[in-house]
Amino acid sequence: GTGDCKVEVFDKEGNLVAQSQGTQGVLEIQNVHLWQPLKAYLYDVKVTFGEDVYTLPYGVRTVRVEGTKFLINERPFYFKGYGRHEDTFPNGRGMNLPMNTKDMSLMKWQGANSFRTSHYPYSEEMMRLCDEEGFVVIDETTAVGVNLDFGGGANFNGQKIGTFDKEHGVQTQEHHKDVIRDLISRDKNHACVVMWSIANEPDSYSEGAYEYFAPLYELARELDPQKRPCTLISVQMAPPEKDCSAKLSDVICLNRYYGWYFGGPDLELPEQALRKELDYWKTLGKPVIFTEYGADTVMGMHDTTPVMYTEEFQVEYYKMNNRVFDDYDFVVGEQVWNFADFATSQSLLRVQGNKKGIFTRDRKPKLAAHYFRDRWHKIPDFEYKK
């Protein structure tokens, strides 16, 4: 269309509460209703340009980091929830709108309030649902395992990937910038998005990592008009003292498997190792979120003692980890890996897929689902740790 541009804001009752002419400007809403976690309030922003009209649901809220606190609307928020995958049975990666609603219902039944879009941007339909339901989202790019063979894990074959080489890494970094531009351009107006994840489990500790990632953080902060916090998700093999995310991230996000890949099945030594690592992160004075921790569990496998792969072991594993989290005031969130079992390529480590889900792939609850329902309903969304 052609003509003048007009922007109008309407509340839930359809009342006009703000308006402006032109393509740039500031809209002020008197007595604003804030978008709150699990208590969403959305305005309708109506943009008219000539004969064209577009309406955008929009929530008003603030997000910032202060010391070791993650503040939403100036109140310290505690993340309870999951790393997830867009994977369902029988649709696989295909769109399943009823299952989106089902998953949201199950998470809220447990008392969860957040998830990470591991490891890629989720569908616009899911993002809109999170806006409507007041669910908090850590929004992640498609970058997985950077300089670790892009496989979400270690480069065990010993071959040099070369992502951080000046000769070969420029093209990868430029594409990474494009991915960040696409993510923020699409999702910047979602109230549910409170933080950008630059990458999942990259090599954040080798020579050249800081030089690779620093411009990406700078770009994300430049592009986001709300200046939301930025992070990357640290892989367990990254030595904390060498991890560039310690300097670059507003929030330290850790994927840690003490008691499963590292130290299991005995949980005493893994607990000591986890506490030792957290003692180091405490010195940085930044908030920490555990964005992955979990244990593969086969539904229906039980034992009188908690042996690995049983539902009993999964519960004991989480009890140990959560006991540690509760002892550190700067730990501001726990996001379990994973919400539900999901399909993977076949390997010796996978029993018909990844079985770390708290629910099965068809959304039946394991024993740990009830454990977290009890735990999370006792933990308030705000002011959990004074």
C-alpha positions, 0 to 999 in steps of 0.5 A, spaced: 500 500 500 501 507 499 500 513 504 501 515 511 502 510 517 498 510 523 500 505 529 494 504 534 494 500 541 488 497 544 487 494 550 484 487 551 477 490 552 478 494 545 479 501 548 484 505 544 490 507 549 495 509 545 496 512 537 502 515 533 503 517 526 509 515 522 514 510 521 518 512 527 516 514 534 514 512 541 508 510 544 506 511 551 500 507 555 498 510 561 497 505 567 500 499 563 498 492 564 504 488 564 506 482 561 507 477 567 510 470 567 504 465 567 500 471 567 500 474 560 497 481 558 497 482 551 495 489 547 493 489 540 498 493 536 494 495 529 499 498 524 495 501 518 499 503 512 494 505 506 490 500 505 494 495 508 492 493 516 497 489 520 495 487 528 500 484 532 499 482 539 504 485 544 506 484 551 509 490 555 515 487 560 522 489 562 528 484 563 535 486 565 540 482 569 543 486 576 548 482 580 546 475 580 539 476 579 535 475 573 529 481 573 523 481 570 519 487 571 524 488 576 523 482 580 528 476 581 525 471 577 527 463 577 527 459 571 523 452 572 522 448 566 526 444 560 530 444 554 525 441 549 525 439 542 520 440 536 519 432 536 512 428 537 510 422 535 507 420 530 509 427 527 517 427 528 519 434 526 512 436 523 507 441 526 503 439 531 498 444 534 494 440 538 501 437 541 503 444 542 497 445 547 498 439 550 505 440 552 504 447 554 498 444 559 503 438 562 509 444 563 504 448 567 501 442 570 508 441 573 509 448 575 514 450 570 515 457 567 520 457 562 524 453 556 529 454 551 528 453 544 534 448 544 537 448 539 534 452 533 528 457 533 521 454 534 515 455 530 512 462 530 505 458 532 509 456 539 512 463 540 505 466 540 502 460 544 508 462 549 506 470 549 499 468 550 500 463 556 506 467 559 511 462 558 518 465 559 523 463 553 530 463 552 531 463 544 536 459 541 540 460 534 541 454 530 549 453 532 550 447 535 557 444 537 561 450 534 568 447 532 566 441 535 564 438 529 557 441 529 554 435 532 552 437 539 558 434 542 565 432 542 570 432 536 572 425 538 576 423 531 581 428 533 581 432 526 582 439 526 575 443 525 578 450 523 572 454 525 577 459 529 582 459 524 582 466 520 583 463 514 577 458 514 573 461 520 570 467 517 565 464 512 562 460 518 562 467 523 559 471 517 553 465 516 553 465 524 551 473 524 546 471 519 543 466 523 543 471 529 540 477 524 534 472 522 532 470 529 532 477 532 528 480 526 523 475 527 522 474 535 524 481 537 517 483 539 515 477 543 514 478 550 516 471 552 523 472 549 527 474 555 534 472 553 538 470 546 542 464 546 548 465 541 550 457 541 549 451 544 555 447 547 560 450 542 568 450 543 568 456 548 575 455 551 580 454 545 584 459 542 580 463 538 574 462 541 573 469 544 575 472 538 570 468 534 564 469 539 565 476 541 563 480 535 556 475 535 554 478 542 556 485 540 551 484 534 546 481 538 546 487 543 546 492 537 540 488 533 535 488 539 531 494 541 530 491 548 537 490 549 535 483 552 541 479 556 545 474 551 548 468 553 551 461 550 550 454 553 556 452 555 558 444 554 561 440 560 568 439 557 569 447 557 574 448 563 570 454 567 577 458 567 578 458 560 570 459 558 569 465 554 562 465 556 565 467 563 566 474 560 561 475 554 555 472 557 550 476 561 548 470 564 552 463 565 548 457 562 551 450 564 549 444 561 552 439 566 551 431 567 554 430 573 552 423 575 550 421 568 556 422 563 560 424 569 561 420 575 555 416 575 552 411 577 555 413 584 552 420 586 557 422 592 563 424 588 559 427 582 555 432 587 562 434 590 565 435 583 558 440 582 559 444 588 567 445 586 565 448 579 559 452 582 564 455 587 568 457 581 562 460 578 561 464 584 567 468 584 564 471 577 558 475 580 553 473 575 547 469 575 547 461 573 542 457 570 543 450 569 540 449 562 541 441 561 542 436 566 539 429 566 539 421 566 536 416 560 531 413 563 526 407 560 519 408 562 517 402 566 524 400 568 524 399 576 529 396 581 529 396 589 535 400 589 536 406 584 540 403 578 542 407 572 536 407 567 531 406 572 525 411 574 528 411 581 535 413 579 532 418 575 529 421 581 535 420 585 539 424 580 535 430 580 534 430 587 542 430 588 543 436 583 537 440 585 540 439 592 546 443 590 542 448 586 538 450 592 545 451 596 547 457 591 544 463 591 546 465 584 543 459 581 537 462 578 534 457 574 534 449 572 531 447 566 531 439 565 534 435 559 529 433 556 521 435 557 520 428 553 524 422 550 525 424 542 528 420 536 535 420 535 540 417 530 541 410 532 547 408 536 550 404 542 548 410 547 541 411 545 535 406 546 530 407 541 532 415 541 534 419 547 530 417 553 532 423 558 525 425 557 521 426 564 515 424 559 515 419 554 515 421 547 507 420 547 507 424 553 506 419 559 509 421 565 515 418 568 516 418 576 520 424 575 515 428 572 511 427 579 517 429 583 518 435 579 511 437 580 512 437 587 518 441 587 516 446 582 509 448 585 513 449 592 518 454 588 515 461 587 516 464 580 519 470 584 523 472 590 525 464 591 532 466 593 533 472 597 
